Amino acid sequence: MANITFIEASGQSTTVDLPDGWSLMQGATANGVDGILGECGGSCACATCHCYVADDFLAKVLPASDTELAMLDNVASERRPNSRLACQIKASADLEGMVVHLPETQE
């Protein structure tokens, strides 16, 4: 399990304890975090779970797949070097304390 902190564009912070194997998108939507829509249900087909991973955790998550990189070309908010899709990041003990910032809009 890992405590992941989601920081919405408004500054609202929510920390969620995610079971191993759950995606950040699953954890956010199951816990009412505003700012992640997850319209495709986590199949990496919509880019509505765009997030910004804190720089100190980028090396701890698996690299983005070609499919994810292609989807990141379609995000509604600014794409940054630390942009990822929350549906593609799975919780594990290595991510304990991770901070994820959410963009102003997903659509």
N, CA, C and O of each residue as an XYZ file, in Angstrom:
428
protein
N       0.840     -1.179      0.000
C       0.000      0.000      0.000
C       0.882      1.237      0.000
O       2.036      1.219      0.427
N       0.286      2.311     -0.498
C       1.031      3.562     -0.565
C       0.091      4.733     -0.349
O      -1.009      4.768     -0.900
N       0.522      5.679      0.444
C      -0.201      6.936      0.608
C       0.208      7.857     -0.532
O       1.377      8.215     -0.672
N      -0.769      8.231     -1.339
C      -0.548      9.119     -2.477
C      -1.325     10.403     -2.210
O      -2.501     10.355     -1.850
N      -0.672     11.551     -2.385
C      -1.334     12.830     -2.187
C      -1.625     13.461     -3.537
O      -0.724     13.683     -4.346
N      -2.897     13.745     -3.763
C      -3.357     14.425     -4.969
C      -3.591     15.883     -4.620
O      -4.296     16.188     -3.658
N      -3.008     16.778     -5.389
C      -3.209     18.205     -5.178
C      -3.932     18.756     -6.397
O      -3.391     18.799     -7.502
N      -5.167     19.173     -6.164
C      -6.003     19.704     -7.236
C      -5.510     21.088     -7.642
O      -4.770     21.732     -6.897
N      -5.918     21.541     -8.813
C      -5.513     22.860     -9.313
C      -5.909     23.969     -8.343
O      -5.248     25.005     -8.280
N      -6.980     23.756     -7.593
C      -7.441     24.741     -6.604
C      -6.552     24.802     -5.368
O      -6.647     25.735     -4.572
N      -5.682     23.796     -5.212
C      -4.831     23.705     -4.034
C      -5.323     22.694     -3.012
O      -4.600     22.347     -2.078
N      -6.564     22.218     -3.188
C      -7.124     21.194     -2.295
C      -6.248     19.947     -2.353
O      -5.919     19.458     -3.433
N      -5.880     19.448     -1.198
C      -5.009     18.275     -1.090
C      -5.781     17.108     -0.479
O      -6.475     17.266      0.526
N      -5.651     15.931     -1.101
C      -6.298     14.723     -0.597
C      -5.279     13.595     -0.616
O      -4.670     13.325     -1.651
N      -5.090     12.939      0.514
C      -4.187     11.797      0.587
C      -5.018     10.532      0.658
O      -5.951     10.417      1.453
N      -4.653      9.582     -0.197
C      -5.383      8.328     -0.332
C      -4.417      7.173     -0.126
O      -3.311      7.177     -0.667
N      -4.834      6.186      0.657
C      -4.033      4.974      0.866
C      -4.458      3.957     -0.188
O      -5.550      3.395     -0.107
N      -3.604      3.721     -1.168
C      -3.945      2.844     -2.285
C      -3.352      1.451     -2.114
O      -2.172      1.312     -1.790
N      -4.166      0.417     -2.330
C      -3.634     -0.953     -2.309
C      -2.663     -1.172     -3.466
O      -2.808     -0.558     -4.523
N      -1.691     -2.032     -3.275
C      -0.763     -2.375     -4.348
C      -1.539     -2.838     -5.573
O      -2.492     -3.610     -5.466
N      -1.115     -2.355     -6.736
C      -1.736     -2.752     -7.989
C      -2.850     -1.848     -8.464
O      -3.209     -1.883     -9.641
N      -3.410     -1.033     -7.574
C      -4.426     -0.074     -7.996
C      -3.745      1.045     -8.763
O      -2.636      1.454     -8.419
N      -4.402      1.537     -9.793
C      -3.849      2.686    -10.500
C      -4.169      3.952     -9.711
O      -5.105      3.987     -8.913
N      -3.379      4.974     -9.949
C      -3.655      6.258     -9.301
C      -5.037      6.766     -9.707
O      -5.730      7.383     -8.898
N      -5.442      6.513    -10.953
C      -6.768      6.919    -11.407
C      -7.853      6.212    -10.612
O      -8.812      6.855    -10.185
N      -7.729      4.912    -10.402
C      -8.711      4.166     -9.619
C      -8.826      4.743     -8.215
O      -9.928      4.946     -7.706
N      -7.692      5.004     -7.600
C      -7.689      5.535     -6.248
C      -8.327      6.905     -6.167
O      -9.072      7.195     -5.231
N      -8.037      7.751     -7.146
C      -8.602      9.104     -7.147
C     -10.105      9.073     -7.362
O     -10.847      9.733     -6.635
N     -10.560      8.323     -8.340
C     -12.000      8.305     -8.628
C     -12.780      7.608     -7.515
O     -13.896      8.018     -7.198
N     -12.214      6.571     -6.924
C     -12.907      5.855     -5.840
C     -13.004      6.695     -4.573
O     -13.845      6.436     -3.712
N     -12.140      7.702     -4.461
C     -12.117      8.519     -3.252
C     -12.569      9.954     -3.485
O     -12.315     10.831     -2.659
N     -13.238     10.192     -4.606
C     -13.834     11.492     -4.859
C     -12.883     12.638     -5.103
O     -13.227     13.793     -4.850
N     -11.687     12.341     -5.593
C     -10.736     13.413     -5.904
C     -11.201     14.110     -7.176
O     -11.323     13.485     -8.229
N     -11.461     15.418     -7.069
C     -11.837     16.188     -8.250
C     -10.602     16.409     -9.110
O      -9.492     16.564     -8.601
N     -10.810     16.422    -10.408
C      -9.694     16.720    -11.307
C      -9.218     15.530    -12.100
O      -8.437     15.696    -13.037
N      -9.658     14.342    -11.761
C      -9.372     13.156    -12.570
C     -10.714     12.572    -12.974
O     -11.521     12.181    -12.130
N     -10.936     12.520    -14.282
C     -12.205     12.008    -14.790
C     -12.137     10.510    -15.082
O     -13.018      9.757    -14.668
N     -11.106     10.081    -15.785
C     -10.968      8.664    -16.111
C     -12.109      8.143    -16.966
O     -12.648      7.067    -16.704
N     -12.478      8.902    -17.989
C     -13.628      8.559    -18.817
C     -13.523      7.191    -19.492
O     -14.546      6.546    -19.721
N     -12.323      6.738    -19.813
C     -12.181      5.445    -20.500
C     -12.050      4.286    -19.520
O     -11.901      3.135    -19.930
N     -12.107      4.591    -18.227
C     -12.046      3.528    -17.223
C     -10.661      2.950    -16.995
O     -10.520      1.916    -16.342
N      -9.652      3.597    -17.519
C      -8.285      3.148    -17.282
C      -7.659      2.377    -18.423
O      -6.657      1.690    -18.226
N      -8.231      2.477    -19.617
C      -7.686      1.728    -20.752
C      -6.710      2.537    -21.598
O      -6.358      2.127    -22.704
N      -6.277      3.670    -21.089
C      -5.287      4.518    -21.771
C      -5.806      4.962    -23.137
O      -5.098      4.895    -24.143
N      -7.069      5.420    -23.146
C      -7.685      5.789    -24.420
C      -8.336      7.168    -24.411
O      -8.997      7.531    -25.385
N      -8.167      7.962    -23.324
C      -8.879      9.239    -23.314
C      -8.062     10.416    -22.780
O      -8.396     11.561    -23.085
N      -7.044     10.191    -22.024
C      -6.184     11.246    -21.453
C      -6.896     12.143    -20.449
O      -6.432     13.256    -20.198
N      -8.024     11.690    -19.856
C      -8.726     12.515    -18.860
C      -8.292     12.186    -17.428
O      -8.988     12.507    -16.465
N      -7.140     11.547    -17.311
C      -6.549     11.323    -15.985
C      -5.122     11.868    -15.967
O      -4.258     11.392    -15.231
N      -4.912     12.877    -16.800
C      -3.617     13.548    -16.885
C      -3.216     14.075    -15.510
O      -4.035     14.641    -14.787
N      -1.964     13.883    -15.166
C      -1.451     14.394    -13.894
C       0.015     14.739    -14.044
O       0.665     14.388    -15.028
N       0.517     15.438    -13.040
C       1.926     15.817    -12.990
C       2.556     15.120    -11.783
O       2.203     15.396    -10.637
N       3.487     14.220    -12.060
C       4.156     13.458    -11.005
C       5.288     14.300    -10.424
O       6.079     14.883    -11.165
N       5.360     14.360     -9.105
C       6.447     15.100     -8.451
C       7.783     14.569     -8.944
O       7.979     13.358     -9.052
N       8.692     15.474     -9.239
C       9.969     15.112     -9.843
C      10.731     14.037     -9.072
O      11.389     13.193     -9.680
N      10.651     14.058     -7.736
C      11.407     13.084     -6.952
C      10.827     11.668     -7.038
O      11.410     10.732     -6.491
N       9.692     11.500     -7.714
C       9.113     10.169     -7.891
C       9.159      9.695     -9.339
O       8.808      8.549     -9.617
N       9.578     10.539    -10.254
C       9.583     10.141    -11.668
C      10.409      8.882    -11.917
O      10.010      8.034    -12.716
N      11.533      8.750    -11.257
C      12.395      7.578    -11.461
C      11.820      6.317    -10.825
O      12.284      5.213    -11.110
N      10.815      6.471     -9.967
C      10.236      5.321     -9.278
C       9.049      4.708    -10.014
O       8.604      3.615     -9.664
N       8.537      5.391    -11.021
C       7.425      4.840    -11.804
C       7.974      4.277    -13.104
O       8.993      4.742    -13.617
N       7.289      3.275    -13.627
C       7.710      2.696    -14.901
C       7.624      3.760    -15.986
O       6.758      4.633    -15.930
N       8.510      3.696    -16.972
C       8.449      4.671    -18.062
C       7.120      4.572    -18.811
O       6.491      3.513    -18.845
N       6.708      5.669    -19.401
C       5.473      5.691    -20.176
C       5.625      4.831    -21.424
O       6.670      4.835    -22.075
N       4.572      4.096    -21.742
C       4.557      3.277    -22.963
C       4.349      4.193    -24.175
O       4.014      5.368    -24.024
N       4.547      3.649    -25.361
C       4.298      4.424    -26.578
C       2.841      4.867    -26.650
O       2.551      5.978    -27.096
N       1.923      4.008    -26.215
C       0.501      4.350    -26.224
C       0.232      5.522    -25.288
O      -0.488      6.455    -25.645
N       0.809      5.473    -24.093
C       0.615      6.581    -23.154
C       1.209      7.867    -23.705
O       0.585      8.923    -23.605
N       2.392      7.801    -24.280
C       3.017      8.997    -24.844
C       2.147      9.597    -25.947
O       2.028     10.818    -26.052
N       1.545      8.746    -26.762
C       0.652      9.231    -27.819
C      -0.573      9.902    -27.220
O      -1.015     10.937    -27.720
N      -1.129      9.332    -26.158
C      -2.295      9.928    -25.512
C      -1.939     11.268    -24.859
O      -2.759     12.186    -24.842
N      -0.743     11.379    -24.333
C      -0.321     12.635    -23.707
C      -0.240     13.774    -24.714
O      -0.236     14.942    -24.324
N      -0.177     13.451    -26.004
C      -0.216     14.493    -27.036
C      -1.590     15.145    -27.115
O      -1.748     16.196    -27.737
N      -2.591     14.520    -26.482
C      -3.970     14.995    -26.581
C      -4.522     15.581    -25.280
O      -5.732     15.776    -25.164
N      -3.672     15.861    -24.318
C      -4.178     16.375    -23.047
C      -4.704     17.794    -23.206
O      -4.225     18.559    -24.044
N      -5.703     18.135    -22.383
C      -6.354     19.445    -22.463
C      -5.520     20.549    -21.818
O      -5.561     21.697    -22.260
N      -4.774     20.210    -20.789
C      -3.921     21.182    -20.106
C      -2.481     21.009    -20.577
O      -2.147     20.050    -21.274
N      -1.651     21.945    -20.185
C      -0.253     21.941    -20.600
C       0.418     20.590    -20.342
O       0.334     20.045    -19.241
N       1.079     20.063    -21.360
C       1.895     18.863    -21.189
C       3.271     19.309    -20.717
O       3.884     20.209    -21.291
N       3.740     18.660    -19.662
C       5.039     18.985    -19.067
C       5.925     17.741    -19.082
O       5.439     16.643    -19.355
N       7.221     17.900    -18.792
C       8.102     16.726    -18.753
C       7.666     15.669    -17.739
O       7.989     14.491    -17.896
N       6.931     16.082    -16.693
C       6.481     15.139    -15.666
C       5.011     14.742    -15.851
O       4.396     14.206    -14.930
N       4.452     15.001    -17.026
C       3.072     14.610    -17.318
C       2.977     13.101    -17.479
O       3.798     12.470    -18.145
N       1.954     12.544    -16.851
C       1.653     11.116    -16.986
C       0.146     10.936    -16.955
O      -0.598     11.849    -16.597
N      -0.290      9.741    -17.338
C      -1.692      9.365    -17.188
C      -1.795      8.544    -15.919
O      -1.091      7.548    -15.752
N      -2.674      8.966    -15.028
C      -2.806      8.307    -13.724
C      -3.266      6.860    -13.853
O      -3.027      6.059    -12.949
N      -3.913      6.515    -14.945
C      -4.360      5.126    -15.138
C      -3.202      4.183    -15.407
O      -3.361      2.966    -15.316
N      -2.043      4.725    -15.736
C      -0.895      3.893    -16.099
C       0.131      3.757    -14.982
O       1.158      3.101    -15.158
N      -0.138      4.368    -13.843
C       0.781      4.276    -12.698
C       0.117      3.435    -11.618
O      -0.948      3.785    -11.111
N       0.753      2.328    -11.274
C       0.209      1.399    -10.284
C       0.858      1.637     -8.925
O       2.072      1.811     -8.820
N       0.031      1.642     -7.899
C       0.515      1.851     -6.535
C       1.378      0.683     -6.092
O       1.112     -0.471     -6.427
N       2.410      1.001     -5.338
C       3.284      0.012     -4.700
C       3.969      0.704     -3.535
O       3.923      1.929     -3.416
N       4.600     -0.076     -2.685
C       5.282      0.489     -1.521
C       6.349      1.501     -1.932
O       6.644      2.424     -1.173
N       6.930      1.340     -3.122
C       7.949      2.274     -3.611
C       7.401      3.684     -3.816
O       8.161      4.652     -3.847
N       6.089      3.796     -3.954
C       5.482      5.105     -4.205
C       4.940      5.771     -2.948
O       4.269      6.799     -3.032
N       5.222      5.201     -1.797
C       4.773      5.780     -0.520
C       5.180      7.249     -0.440
O       6.350      7.594     -0.609
N       4.195      8.105     -0.180
C       4.451      9.536     -0.031
C       4.453     10.320     -1.328
O       4.751     11.514     -1.325
N       4.130      9.678     -2.427
C       4.130     10.338     -3.734
C       3.126     11.488     -3.758
O       2.038     11.398     -3.189
N       3.518     12.569     -4.430
C       2.649     13.725     -4.617
C       2.373     13.862     -6.109
O       3.283     13.822     -6.937
N       1.086     14.025     -6.428
C       0.642     14.166     -7.805
C      -0.186     15.440     -7.903
O      -1.162     15.610     -7.173
N       0.199     16.319     -8.792
C      -0.564     17.549     -9.033
C      -1.505     17.322    -10.199
O      -1.161     16.642    -11.166
N      -2.695     17.897    -10.103
C      -3.688     17.742    -11.155
C      -3.800     19.038    -11.955
O      -3.685     20.127    -11.393
N      -4.023     18.924    -13.253
C      -4.116     20.118    -14.098
C      -5.438     20.861    -13.887
O      -6.349     20.365    -13.224
N      -5.516     22.046    -14.461
C      -6.725     22.871    -14.330
C      -7.937     22.224    -14.974
O      -9.053     22.381    -14.481
N      -7.737     21.497    -16.066
C      -8.860     20.863    -16.761
C      -8.422     19.564    -17.411
O      -7.252     19.384    -17.751
N      -9.374     18.668    -17.577
C      -9.129     17.416    -18.298
C      -9.842     17.421    -19.645
O      -9.616     16.537    -20.471
N     -10.685     18.395    -19.865
C     -11.446     18.448    -21.125
C     -11.208     19.743    -21.844
O     -11.764     19.964    -22.920
